[in-house]
Amino acid sequence: MENDRRTRLTPDERRAQLVALGVAFLADNPLVQLTIDDLSARAGVSRGLLFHYFGSKQGLHREVVRTARDAMLHATEPVDGLPPLDRLHDTLERIVAFVREHSGTFYSLV
């Protein structure tokens, strides 16, 4: 018999999981297509739980966009200690690399 038990997550872990699923959704879809129903089905949780964590569809979208934005800013943060021109070159290279690696998410946000 297969073990069909779900792992119980803490509230912070569940919220992070839901946001991560939302960010992953952006890789292939525009933000406007991310719905409470779709995300709750993907996560295997009730719609009410998403409303509990985010308050509304707009609240969910805000957290997904904030998380995707923060990931991009972290990945492209300028390196301290480089001369200004080298710092600019390095930052631009990392921005281009980020966009190439996460093009769907980037285009969904932009």
Residue pairs with C-beta under 8 A, 6 or more apart in sequence:
6 44
9 17
11 53
14 45
14 49
14 53
15 53
17 43
18 39
18 43
18 45
18 50
18 53
18 54
18 60
19 63
19 64
19 67
20 67
21 39
21 42
21 43
22 34
22 39
22 60
22 61
22 63
22 64
22 67
23 64
23 67
23 68
23 71
23 105
25 33
25 34
25 38
25 39
25 42
25 64
26 34
26 64
26 68
26 104
26 105
26 108
26 109
27 102
27 104
27 105
27 108
28 104
29 104
29 108
30 108
31 61
31 64
31 65
31 108
31 109
34 60
34 61
34 64
35 57
36 47
36 50
36 51
36 57
36 60
37 47
39 50
39 60
40 46
40 47
40 49
40 50
50 60
54 60
54 62
54 63
65 109
68 105
68 109
69 109
71 102
72 98
72 102
72 106
75 94
75 98
76 91
76 94
76 95
76 98
77 91
78 87
78 90
78 91
79 87
79 90
79 91
82 90
98 106
99 106
